[in-house]
Amino acid sequence: MDTTVEQENRTPEPMPTFEEFGLRPEILKGVTEAGFRSPSPIQQRAIPIILSGRDTVAQAQTGTGKTAAFGLPAMNAVQGSNKVEVLVIVPTRELASQVSDELYRLGRYAGIRTVAVYGGQSIGRQVELIRRGAQVVTATPGRLLDHLKSDRLKGFNPSIVILDEADEMLDMGFLDDIEEIFGYLPTERQTLLFSATMPPAIRKLAQKILKEPIEIDITPKDTTTNADITQRYYVIEEREREEALVRLIDTETPGKSLIFCRTKKETDTLSTTLVSRGYAAAALHGDMQQRQRDETIDNFKQSRIDMLIATDVAARGLDIHDVTHVFNYHIPFDSDSYVHRVGRTGRAGKKGTAITLVTPLEFKTLSRIMSTSGAPIVYEEVPTIGEAKKQYQNELIGKLQHQHINEEAVELLQQLEEELDSSQIACKAISLLLGQQPVAGPSRIGFSSQEVERMLDRFKRRKRPKPRPRRGTSNRMPPRKQRR
């Protein structure tokens, strides 16, 4: 039998759908409104297990859809009471706000109310929002423990408790707080733990707080980057992201470039900005019709545009061999995404450049990517405006030296010499050219080498586990008796 023919004629397996999980209609409506079309690998594996009520330990990188992986079954289980039914514990206030917003979008058609609880906000306001009947609380460990120890949360008995980014909480020294928090929670609960990595301390924590959990692991096992790709990162403030990208485009003078954004909205916004500044750019994302997508990709291949701003999903399947630069406008969440992104350049034996913009808050993600992928990503400072202008001038000199002189230029020079001498003509022509240079923006963008070194030192110190106090020396209050 010809197995090749048999494989070719085999009907492709249908894409999985969220309807297959048996979620409530109002939850499915939230899924549709959020723009989810097909469940990601972590969602396919985790949602059925969580819906069955089992405790779960899931190892998955950020950006793989894990918030929906635990959020959808948790929202599905909410009974609509006026008490907290779901608690999500996250390491940072930024993540608390982000996760809370996504859970609200997923559960809003079911009338589910969510509250984010973290430091820097009014304690009284947080308590009042919870008392009004929030069923889902997303909290950072410090503020949550403060509420629990002060007995502000009356009748706080969540039936589902989720630890998100558990390894991040370990790195930030929150494990003692987490253990103390669980002393205030009911013993009869479903507990879910999500983490990008599983160091021994996290496994030990899982053994303490989970009961016979199902383990899921979807992390990539073999991710490496091409040695022909030069990889650099630049440390900036969040508000400097756009100016940093433009400055790097001006100084790198790339051929064809792929610029990766996290969201469809960002691709449109950034594309509009770059086009308004005179760059030949276009966006590529999942909301485009197939005809628009094909036209955009063809324009990129034919060099009618030289910058393609895309999301990871939209860039799947692109096969373009002459991309000189990949810009990570936002750092990808995991090593697998990073490797796939930068692998768009440096193909067929050609050299390529991958540039990643990061903020100080993203050092942890960068460190994880470098460790997992083995990528030699080197830090550099964003060129100053003086350096950018000097580079443009040097390029202009090179172009003038090699510029062919045509007959029209000779005739025009003769006309000009009737009113101006040669040196005036040359200076005016060069001034005109310099006036057309694209270099603009603030003098300095991002952090200096010294500032980054200090940040990295603090980051490394923060990663070291805090020494545990010897028994009898802790100033913590003893945990309450576990409720039943």
VOSELUM-787324 format. One record per residue (C-alpha): x, y, z; residue in three letters. Coordinates in steps of 0.25 Angstrom, whole numbers, plus 5000, padded with zeros to 4 digits. Layout:
% residues N
+------+------+------+-----+
!    u !    v !    w !  aa !
+------+------+------+-----+
!    X !    Y !    Z ! ALA !
...
+------+------+------+-----+
//
This chain:
% residues 484
+------+------+------+-----+
!    u !    v !    w !  aa !
+------+------+------+-----+
! 5000 ! 5000 ! 5000 ! MET !
! 5005 ! 5014 ! 4997 ! ASP !
! 5005 ! 5020 ! 5010 ! THR !
! 5009 ! 5034 ! 5005 ! THR !
! 4996 ! 5035 ! 4996 ! VAL !
! 4988 ! 5030 ! 5008 ! GLU !
! 4993 ! 5041 ! 5017 ! GLN !
! 4991 ! 5052 ! 5006 ! GLU !
! 4976 ! 5047 ! 5005 ! ASN !
! 4974 ! 5047 ! 5020 ! ARG !
! 4964 ! 5057 ! 5024 ! THR !
! 4971 ! 5068 ! 5033 ! PRO !
! 4966 ! 5067 ! 5048 ! GLU !
! 4956 ! 5078 ! 5051 ! PRO !
! 4961 ! 5090 ! 5060 ! MET !
! 4957 ! 5088 ! 5075 ! PRO !
! 4946 ! 5098 ! 5080 ! THR !
! 4942 ! 5104 ! 5093 ! PHE !
! 4928 ! 5098 ! 5092 ! GLU !
! 4934 ! 5084 ! 5094 ! GLU !
! 4937 ! 5087 ! 5108 ! PHE !
! 4922 ! 5089 ! 5112 ! GLY !
! 4924 ! 5103 ! 5117 ! LEU !
! 4911 ! 5111 ! 5121 ! ARG !
! 4906 ! 5119 ! 5109 ! PRO !
! 4908 ! 5132 ! 5116 ! GLU !
! 4923 ! 5128 ! 5118 ! ILE !
! 4924 ! 5124 ! 5104 ! LEU !
! 4919 ! 5138 ! 5100 ! LYS !
! 4930 ! 5144 ! 5108 ! GLY !
! 4940 ! 5135 ! 5100 ! VAL !
! 4935 ! 5140 ! 5087 ! THR !
! 4935 ! 5154 ! 5091 ! GLU !
! 4949 ! 5153 ! 5096 ! ALA !
! 4953 ! 5149 ! 5082 ! GLY !
! 4957 ! 5134 ! 5085 ! PHE !
! 4955 ! 5125 ! 5073 ! ARG !
! 4961 ! 5112 ! 5077 ! SER !
! 4967 ! 5107 ! 5090 ! PRO !
! 4982 ! 5108 ! 5092 ! SER !
! 4990 ! 5095 ! 5097 ! PRO !
! 4990 ! 5099 ! 5111 ! ILE !
! 4975 ! 5102 ! 5110 ! GLN !
! 4972 ! 5089 ! 5103 ! GLN !
! 4979 ! 5081 ! 5114 ! ARG !
! 4975 ! 5089 ! 5127 ! ALA !
! 4961 ! 5093 ! 5125 ! ILE !
! 4955 ! 5079 ! 5125 ! PRO !
! 4963 ! 5075 ! 5138 ! ILE !
! 4959 ! 5088 ! 5145 ! ILE !
! 4945 ! 5086 ! 5141 ! LEU !
! 4945 ! 5072 ! 5147 ! SER !
! 4949 ! 5079 ! 5161 ! GLY !
! 4963 ! 5073 ! 5162 ! ARG !
! 4974 ! 5081 ! 5168 ! ASP !
! 4984 ! 5084 ! 5157 ! THR !
! 4999 ! 5088 ! 5155 ! VAL !
! 5001 ! 5094 ! 5141 ! ALA !
! 5015 ! 5098 ! 5136 ! GLN !
! 5013 ! 5108 ! 5124 ! ALA !
! 5020 ! 5120 ! 5120 ! GLN !
! 5013 ! 5134 ! 5121 ! THR !
! 5006 ! 5137 ! 5108 ! GLY !
! 5001 ! 5123 ! 5105 ! THR !
! 4987 ! 5126 ! 5109 ! GLY !
! 4988 ! 5121 ! 5124 ! LYS !
! 4979 ! 5132 ! 5129 ! THR !
! 4967 ! 5127 ! 5121 ! ALA !
! 4972 ! 5113 ! 5124 ! ALA !
! 4969 ! 5115 ! 5139 ! PHE !
! 4959 ! 5126 ! 5137 ! GLY !
! 4949 ! 5120 ! 5129 ! LEU !
! 4946 ! 5107 ! 5137 ! PRO !
! 4947 ! 5116 ! 5150 ! ALA !
! 4937 ! 5126 ! 5144 ! MET !
! 4928 ! 5114 ! 5140 ! ASN !
! 4928 ! 5109 ! 5154 ! ALA !
! 4923 ! 5123 ! 5160 ! VAL !
! 4909 ! 5121 ! 5166 ! GLN !
! 4905 ! 5136 ! 5166 ! GLY !
! 4906 ! 5137 ! 5181 ! SER !
! 4909 ! 5151 ! 5188 ! ASN !
! 4922 ! 5145 ! 5194 ! LYS !
! 4936 ! 5142 ! 5188 ! VAL !
! 4936 ! 5129 ! 5181 ! GLU !
! 4950 ! 5130 ! 5174 ! VAL !
! 4963 ! 5135 ! 5178 ! LEU !
! 4975 ! 5138 ! 5169 ! VAL !
! 4988 ! 5141 ! 5175 ! ILE !
! 4998 ! 5148 ! 5166 ! VAL !
! 5012 ! 5154 ! 5169 ! PRO !
! 5011 ! 5168 ! 5164 ! THR !
! 5000 ! 5179 ! 5164 ! ARG !
! 5002 ! 5180 ! 5149 ! GLU !
! 4998 ! 5166 ! 5147 ! LEU !
! 4987 ! 5167 ! 5157 ! ALA !
! 4981 ! 5178 ! 5149 ! SER !
! 4983 ! 5170 ! 5136 ! GLN !
! 4977 ! 5157 ! 5141 ! VAL !
! 4965 ! 5164 ! 5147 ! SER !
! 4962 ! 5171 ! 5134 ! ASP !
! 4963 ! 5158 ! 5126 ! GLU !
! 4954 ! 5150 ! 5136 ! LEU !
! 4944 ! 5161 ! 5136 ! TYR !
! 4943 ! 5160 ! 5121 ! ARG !
! 4941 ! 5145 ! 5121 ! LEU !
! 4931 ! 5146 ! 5132 ! GLY !
! 4923 ! 5159 ! 5129 ! ARG !
! 4912 ! 5152 ! 5122 ! TYR !
! 4910 ! 5143 ! 5134 ! ALA !
! 4908 ! 5155 ! 5143 ! GLY !
! 4921 ! 5152 ! 5150 ! ILE !
! 4928 ! 5163 ! 5158 ! ARG !
! 4943 ! 5164 ! 5159 ! THR !
! 4952 ! 5172 ! 5168 ! VAL !
! 4967 ! 5175 ! 5168 ! ALA !
! 4974 ! 5176 ! 5182 ! VAL !
! 4988 ! 5181 ! 5183 ! TYR !
! 4996 ! 5192 ! 5190 ! GLY !
! 4996 ! 5206 ! 5186 ! GLY !
! 4981 ! 5207 ! 5186 ! GLN !
! 4971 ! 5210 ! 5197 ! SER !
! 4969 ! 5199 ! 5206 ! ILE !
! 4955 ! 5204 ! 5210 ! GLY !
! 4951 ! 5204 ! 5195 ! ARG !
! 4956 ! 5190 ! 5193 ! GLN !
! 4948 ! 5185 ! 5205 ! VAL !
! 4935 ! 5192 ! 5200 ! GLU !
! 4936 ! 5186 ! 5186 ! LEU !
! 4938 ! 5172 ! 5192 ! ILE !
! 4926 ! 5174 ! 5202 ! ARG !
! 4917 ! 5179 ! 5190 ! ARG !
! 4917 ! 5165 ! 5185 ! GLY !
! 4930 ! 5162 ! 5177 ! ALA !
! 4931 ! 5147 ! 5174 ! GLN !
! 4945 ! 5148 ! 5168 ! VAL !
! 4957 ! 5154 ! 5175 ! VAL !
! 4971 ! 5156 ! 5169 ! THR !
! 4981 ! 5160 ! 5179 ! ALA !
! 4996 ! 5161 ! 5182 ! THR !
! 5001 ! 5154 ! 5194 ! PRO !
! 5005 ! 5166 ! 5203 ! GLY !
! 4992 ! 5173 ! 5202 ! ARG !
! 4983 ! 5161 ! 5203 ! LEU !
! 4991 ! 5156 ! 5215 ! LEU !
! 4989 ! 5170 ! 5221 ! ASP !
! 4974 ! 5169 ! 5219 ! HIS !
! 4973 ! 5155 ! 5225 ! LEU !
! 4982 ! 5158 ! 5237 ! LYS !
! 4973 ! 5170 ! 5240 ! SER !
! 4960 ! 5162 ! 5239 ! ASP !
! 4955 ! 5172 ! 5229 ! ARG !
! 4949 ! 5161 ! 5219 ! LEU !
! 4937 ! 5155 ! 5227 ! LYS !
! 4933 ! 5141 ! 5222 ! GLY !
! 4944 ! 5140 ! 5213 ! PHE !
! 4943 ! 5125 ! 5208 ! ASN !
! 4947 ! 5124 ! 5193 ! PRO !
! 4944 ! 5110 ! 5188 ! SER !
! 4955 ! 5112 ! 5176 ! ILE !
! 4969 ! 5117 ! 5179 ! VAL !
! 4979 ! 5120 ! 5168 ! ILE !
! 4994 ! 5123 ! 5169 ! LEU !
! 4998 ! 5129 ! 5156 ! ASP !
! 5013 ! 5132 ! 5153 ! GLU !
! 5017 ! 5123 ! 5165 ! ALA !
! 5032 ! 5124 ! 5162 ! ASP !
! 5032 ! 5139 ! 5161 ! GLU !
! 5026 ! 5139 ! 5175 ! MET !
! 5038 ! 5130 ! 5179 ! LEU !
! 5048 ! 5140 ! 5173 ! ASP !
! 5041 ! 5152 ! 5180 ! MET !
! 5042 ! 5145 ! 5193 ! GLY !
! 5027 ! 5143 ! 5195 ! PHE !
! 5026 ! 5128 ! 5199 ! LEU !
! 5025 ! 5131 ! 5214 ! ASP !
! 5014 ! 5140 ! 5211 ! ASP !
! 5007 ! 5130 ! 5202 ! ILE !
! 5008 ! 5119 ! 5213 ! GLU !
! 5002 ! 5128 ! 5223 ! GLU !
! 4991 ! 5132 ! 5214 ! ILE !
! 4987 ! 5118 ! 5212 ! PHE !
! 4985 ! 5117 ! 5227 ! GLY !
! 4973 ! 5126 ! 5226 ! TYR !
! 4967 ! 5119 ! 5215 ! LEU !
! 4957 ! 5107 ! 5216 ! PRO !
! 4962 ! 5093 ! 5215 ! THR !
! 4951 ! 5089 ! 5206 ! GLU !
! 4955 ! 5096 ! 5193 ! ARG !
! 4960 ! 5093 ! 5179 ! GLN !
! 4974 ! 5099 ! 5177 ! THR !
! 4982 ! 5102 ! 5164 ! LEU !
! 4996 ! 5105 ! 5163 ! LEU !
! 5002 ! 5111 ! 5150 ! PHE !
! 5017 ! 5114 ! 5148 ! SER !
! 5026 ! 5115 ! 5136 ! ALA !
! 5037 ! 5107 ! 5144 ! THR !
! 5037 ! 5097 ! 5155 ! MET !
! 5048 ! 5099 ! 5164 ! PRO !
! 5049 ! 5090 ! 5177 ! PRO !
! 5043 ! 5101 ! 5186 ! ALA !
! 5030 ! 5102 ! 5177 ! ILE !
! 5029 ! 5087 ! 5176 ! ARG !
! 5030 ! 5086 ! 5192 ! LYS !
! 5019 ! 5097 ! 5193 ! LEU !
! 5010 ! 5089 ! 5183 ! ALA !
! 5011 ! 5077 ! 5192 ! GLN !
! 5007 ! 5085 ! 5204 ! LYS !
! 4995 ! 5092 ! 5198 ! ILE !
! 4989 ! 5083 ! 5187 ! LEU !
! 4983 ! 5069 ! 5189 ! LYS !
! 4986 ! 5059 ! 5179 ! GLU !
! 4988 ! 5069 ! 5167 ! PRO !
! 4988 ! 5066 ! 5153 ! ILE !
! 5001 ! 5071 ! 5146 ! GLU !
! 5002 ! 5078 ! 5133 ! ILE !
! 5014 ! 5082 ! 5125 ! ASP !
! 5014 ! 5089 ! 5112 ! ILE !
! 5027 ! 5096 ! 5113 ! THR !
! 5036 ! 5095 ! 5101 ! PRO !
! 5048 ! 5085 ! 5103 ! LYS !
! 5057 ! 5089 ! 5092 ! ASP !
! 5058 ! 5104 ! 5088 ! THR !
! 5071 ! 5109 ! 5081 ! THR !
! 5074 ! 5121 ! 5073 ! THR !
! 5082 ! 5123 ! 5060 ! ASN !
! 5097 ! 5126 ! 5062 ! ALA !
! 5096 ! 5135 ! 5049 ! ASP !
! 5086 ! 5145 ! 5057 ! ILE !
! 5092 ! 5156 ! 5065 ! THR !
! 5083 ! 5158 ! 5077 ! GLN !
! 5083 ! 5171 ! 5085 ! ARG !
! 5073 ! 5177 ! 5096 ! TYR !
! 5071 ! 5191 ! 5100 ! TYR !
! 5066 ! 5196 ! 5114 ! VAL !
! 5055 ! 5207 ! 5113 ! ILE !
! 5044 ! 5213 ! 5120 ! GLU !
! 5030 ! 5208 ! 5116 ! GLU !
! 5027 ! 5222 ! 5111 ! ARG !
! 5039 ! 5222 ! 5102 ! GLU !
! 5036 ! 5210 ! 5094 ! ARG !
! 5031 ! 5217 ! 5082 ! GLU !
! 5043 ! 5227 ! 5081 ! GLU !
! 5053 ! 5216 ! 5084 ! ALA !
! 5048 ! 5207 ! 5072 ! LEU !
! 5048 ! 5219 ! 5063 ! VAL !
! 5063 ! 5223 ! 5067 ! ARG !
! 5067 ! 5209 ! 5065 ! LEU !
! 5061 ! 5208 ! 5051 ! ILE !
! 5068 ! 5221 ! 5048 ! ASP !
! 5082 ! 5216 ! 5052 ! THR !
! 5080 ! 5202 ! 5048 ! GLU !
! 5076 ! 5205 ! 5034 ! THR !
! 5069 ! 5191 ! 5032 ! PRO !
! 5065 ! 5185 ! 5019 ! GLY !
! 5052 ! 5177 ! 5022 ! LYS !
! 5048 ! 5177 ! 5036 ! SER !
! 5038 ! 5169 ! 5044 ! LEU !
! 5033 ! 5177 ! 5056 ! ILE !
! 5025 ! 5168 ! 5067 ! PHE !
! 5014 ! 5174 ! 5076 ! CYS !
! 5006 ! 5167 ! 5086 ! ARG !
! 4992 ! 5172 ! 5081 ! THR !
! 4985 ! 5175 ! 5069 ! LYS !
! 4982 ! 5189 ! 5074 ! LYS !
! 4997 ! 5191 ! 5076 ! GLU !
! 5000 ! 5187 ! 5061 ! THR !
! 4990 ! 5197 ! 5056 ! ASP !
! 4994 ! 5208 ! 5065 ! THR !
! 5009 ! 5206 ! 5062 ! LEU !
! 5007 ! 5204 ! 5047 ! SER !
! 4999 ! 5218 ! 5047 ! THR !
! 5011 ! 5225 ! 5054 ! THR !
! 5022 ! 5219 ! 5046 ! LEU !
! 5014 ! 5223 ! 5033 ! VAL !
! 5012 ! 5237 ! 5038 ! SER !
! 5027 ! 5238 ! 5040 ! ARG !
! 5030 ! 5234 ! 5026 ! GLY !
! 5033 ! 5219 ! 5027 ! TYR !
! 5027 ! 5209 ! 5017 ! ALA !
! 5020 ! 5200 ! 5028 ! ALA !
! 5007 ! 5192 ! 5029 ! ALA !
! 5000 ! 5184 ! 5040 ! ALA !
! 4997 ! 5169 ! 5039 ! LEU !
! 4987 ! 5163 ! 5049 ! HIS !
! 4976 ! 5153 ! 5051 ! GLY !
! 4964 ! 5163 ! 5048 ! ASP !
! 4969 ! 5165 ! 5034 ! MET !
! 4961 ! 5159 ! 5023 ! GLN !
! 4969 ! 5148 ! 5015 ! GLN !
! 4970 ! 5158 ! 5003 ! ARG !
! 4976 ! 5169 ! 5011 ! GLN !
! 4985 ! 5159 ! 5018 ! ARG !
! 4990 ! 5153 ! 5004 ! ASP !
! 4992 ! 5167 ! 4999 ! GLU !
! 5000 ! 5172 ! 5011 ! THR !
! 5009 ! 5160 ! 5010 ! ILE !
! 5011 ! 5161 ! 4995 ! ASP !
! 5015 ! 5176 ! 4997 ! ASN !
! 5025 ! 5172 ! 5007 ! PHE !
! 5031 ! 5161 ! 4999 ! LYS !
! 5031 ! 5171 ! 4987 ! GLN !
! 5038 ! 5182 ! 4995 ! SER !
! 5027 ! 5191 ! 4993 ! ARG !
! 5027 ! 5192 ! 5008 ! ILE !
! 5039 ! 5189 ! 5016 ! ASP !
! 5033 ! 5188 ! 5030 ! MET !
! 5023 ! 5178 ! 5034 ! LEU !
! 5016 ! 5180 ! 5048 ! ILE !
! 5010 ! 5167 ! 5053 ! ALA !
! 5005 ! 5159 ! 5065 ! THR !
! 5011 ! 5145 ! 5067 ! ASP !
! 4998 ! 5138 ! 5062 ! VAL !
! 4997 ! 5147 ! 5049 ! ALA !
! 5012 ! 5144 ! 5046 ! ALA !
! 5010 ! 5129 ! 5046 ! ARG !
! 5013 ! 5122 ! 5033 ! GLY !
! 5021 ! 5134 ! 5027 ! LEU !
! 5032 ! 5130 ! 5019 ! ASP !
! 5041 ! 5142 ! 5015 ! ILE !
! 5056 ! 5140 ! 5013 ! HIS !
! 5061 ! 5154 ! 5012 ! ASP !
! 5057 ! 5159 ! 5026 ! VAL !
! 5069 ! 5167 ! 5031 ! THR !
! 5063 ! 5171 ! 5045 ! HIS !
! 5053 ! 5166 ! 5055 ! VAL !
! 5049 ! 5176 ! 5065 ! PHE !
! 5042 ! 5171 ! 5078 ! ASN !
! 5034 ! 5184 ! 5081 ! TYR !
! 5030 ! 5176 ! 5093 ! HIS !
! 5038 ! 5164 ! 5098 ! ILE !
! 5031 ! 5151 ! 5096 ! PRO !
! 5026 ! 5144 ! 5108 ! PHE !
! 5033 ! 5131 ! 5106 ! ASP !
! 5046 ! 5125 ! 5099 ! SER !
! 5038 ! 5117 ! 5089 ! ASP !
! 5032 ! 5130 ! 5084 ! SER !
! 5045 ! 5137 ! 5084 ! TYR !
! 5052 ! 5127 ! 5076 ! VAL !
! 5041 ! 5127 ! 5066 ! HIS !
! 5041 ! 5142 ! 5064 ! ARG !
! 5056 ! 5144 ! 5063 ! VAL !
! 5057 ! 5132 ! 5054 ! GLY !
! 5050 ! 5140 ! 5043 ! ARG !
! 5063 ! 5146 ! 5040 ! THR !
! 5077 ! 5140 ! 5038 ! GLY !
! 5072 ! 5130 ! 5028 ! ARG !
! 5079 ! 5123 ! 5016 ! ALA !
! 5093 ! 5126 ! 5022 ! GLY !
! 5090 ! 5141 ! 5022 ! LYS !
! 5093 ! 5150 ! 5035 ! LYS !
! 5081 ! 5155 ! 5043 ! GLY !
! 5079 ! 5164 ! 5054 ! THR !
! 5069 ! 5163 ! 5066 ! ALA !
! 5066 ! 5175 ! 5075 ! ILE !
! 5057 ! 5174 ! 5087 ! THR !
! 5052 ! 5186 ! 5095 ! LEU !
! 5050 ! 5183 ! 5110 ! VAL !
! 5047 ! 5191 ! 5123 ! THR !
! 5053 ! 5188 ! 5136 ! PRO !
! 5040 ! 5180 ! 5140 ! LEU !
! 5043 ! 5171 ! 5129 ! GLU !
! 5057 ! 5166 ! 5133 ! PHE !
! 5051 ! 5153 ! 5139 ! LYS !
! 5045 ! 5149 ! 5125 ! THR !
! 5058 ! 5153 ! 5118 ! LEU !
! 5066 ! 5145 ! 5128 ! SER !
! 5057 ! 5133 ! 5126 ! ARG !
! 5058 ! 5134 ! 5111 ! ILE !
! 5073 ! 5135 ! 5111 ! MET !
! 5074 ! 5123 ! 5120 ! SER !
! 5064 ! 5114 ! 5113 ! THR !
! 5068 ! 5117 ! 5098 ! SER !
! 5083 ! 5119 ! 5100 ! GLY !
! 5081 ! 5132 ! 5093 ! ALA !
! 5094 ! 5141 ! 5094 ! PRO !
! 5086 ! 5154 ! 5095 ! ILE !
! 5095 ! 5166 ! 5098 ! VAL !
! 5091 ! 5179 ! 5104 ! TYR !
! 5094 ! 5192 ! 5097 ! GLU !
! 5090 ! 5207 ! 5099 ! GLU !
! 5080 ! 5213 ! 5090 ! VAL !
! 5088 ! 5223 ! 5081 ! PRO !
! 5087 ! 5238 ! 5085 ! THR !
! 5081 ! 5248 ! 5075 ! ILE !
! 5096 ! 5253 ! 5073 ! GLY !
! 5101 ! 5239 ! 5070 ! GLU !
! 5089 ! 5236 ! 5061 ! ALA !
! 5091 ! 5249 ! 5053 ! LYS !
! 5106 ! 5246 ! 5052 ! LYS !
! 5103 ! 5233 ! 5046 ! GLN !
! 5094 ! 5239 ! 5036 ! TYR !
! 5104 ! 5249 ! 5032 ! GLN !
! 5115 ! 5238 ! 5030 ! ASN !
! 5105 ! 5230 ! 5021 ! GLU !
! 5102 ! 5243 ! 5013 ! LEU !
! 5117 ! 5245 ! 5011 ! ILE !
! 5118 ! 5231 ! 5006 ! GLY !
! 5106 ! 5233 ! 4996 ! LYS !
! 5111 ! 5246 ! 4991 ! LEU !
! 5125 ! 5239 ! 4988 ! GLN !
! 5118 ! 5228 ! 4980 ! HIS !
! 5107 ! 5237 ! 4973 ! GLN !
! 5107 ! 5237 ! 4958 ! HIS !
! 5107 ! 5251 ! 4952 ! ILE !
! 5096 ! 5252 ! 4941 ! ASN !
! 5095 ! 5263 ! 4930 ! GLU !
! 5083 ! 5269 ! 4937 ! GLU !
! 5091 ! 5272 ! 4949 ! ALA !
! 5102 ! 5278 ! 4941 ! VAL !
! 5092 ! 5287 ! 4934 ! GLU !
! 5086 ! 5291 ! 4947 ! LEU !
! 5100 ! 5295 ! 4953 ! LEU !
! 5103 ! 5304 ! 4942 ! GLN !
! 5090 ! 5311 ! 4944 ! GLN !
! 5093 ! 5313 ! 4959 ! LEU !
! 5107 ! 5318 ! 4956 ! GLU !
! 5101 ! 5330 ! 4950 ! GLU !
! 5097 ! 5335 ! 4963 ! GLU !
! 5105 ! 5327 ! 4974 ! LEU !
! 5119 ! 5322 ! 4975 ! ASP !
! 5122 ! 5307 ! 4976 ! SER !
! 5124 ! 5307 ! 4991 ! SER !
! 5111 ! 5313 ! 4994 ! GLN !
! 5104 ! 5303 ! 4984 ! ILE !
! 5111 ! 5292 ! 4991 ! ALA !
! 5107 ! 5296 ! 5005 ! CYS !
! 5093 ! 5299 ! 5001 ! LYS !
! 5091 ! 5286 ! 4995 ! ALA !
! 5097 ! 5279 ! 5007 ! ILE !
! 5088 ! 5287 ! 5016 ! SER !
! 5076 ! 5283 ! 5008 ! LEU !
! 5080 ! 5268 ! 5009 ! LEU !
! 5083 ! 5269 ! 5024 ! LEU !
! 5069 ! 5276 ! 5026 ! GLY !
! 5063 ! 5263 ! 5020 ! GLN !
! 5069 ! 5254 ! 5030 ! GLN !
! 5059 ! 5245 ! 5038 ! PRO !
! 5066 ! 5246 ! 5052 ! VAL !
! 5058 ! 5253 ! 5062 ! ALA !
! 5053 ! 5251 ! 5076 ! GLY !
! 5059 ! 5253 ! 5090 ! PRO !
! 5074 ! 5254 ! 5092 ! SER !
! 5075 ! 5242 ! 5100 ! ARG !
! 5065 ! 5230 ! 5101 ! ILE !
! 5066 ! 5218 ! 5111 ! GLY !
! 5076 ! 5215 ! 5122 ! PHE !
! 5091 ! 5217 ! 5122 ! SER !
! 5100 ! 5205 ! 5124 ! SER !
! 5103 ! 5209 ! 5138 ! GLN !
! 5088 ! 5210 ! 5141 ! GLU !
! 5086 ! 5196 ! 5135 ! VAL !
! 5097 ! 5190 ! 5143 ! GLU !
! 5091 ! 5195 ! 5156 ! ARG !
! 5078 ! 5189 ! 5152 ! MET !
! 5083 ! 5176 ! 5148 ! LEU !
! 5091 ! 5175 ! 5162 ! ASP !
! 5078 ! 5178 ! 5169 ! ARG !
! 5071 ! 5168 ! 5161 ! PHE !
! 5081 ! 5157 ! 5164 ! LYS !
! 5080 ! 5160 ! 5179 ! ARG !
! 5065 ! 5159 ! 5178 ! ARG !
! 5066 ! 5146 ! 5172 ! LYS !
! 5073 ! 5140 ! 5183 ! ARG !
! 5064 ! 5133 ! 5193 ! PRO !
! 5062 ! 5141 ! 5206 ! LYS !
! 5068 ! 5134 ! 5218 ! PRO !
! 5057 ! 5127 ! 5226 ! ARG !
! 5057 ! 5132 ! 5241 ! PRO !
! 5060 ! 5121 ! 5251 ! ARG !
! 5049 ! 5115 ! 5259 ! ARG !
! 5045 ! 5124 ! 5270 ! GLY !
! 5050 ! 5137 ! 5264 ! THR !
! 5039 ! 5141 ! 5254 ! SER !
! 5031 ! 5153 ! 5256 ! ASN !
! 5019 ! 5148 ! 5248 ! ARG !
! 5006 ! 5145 ! 5255 ! MET !
! 5002 ! 5131 ! 5255 ! PRO !
! 4992 ! 5127 ! 5245 ! PRO !
! 4978 ! 5125 ! 5248 ! ARG !
! 4972 ! 5111 ! 5250 ! LYS !
! 4968 ! 5106 ! 5237 ! GLN !
! 4953 ! 5107 ! 5234 ! ARG !
! 4945 ! 5095 ! 5230 ! ARG !
+------+------+------+-----+
//
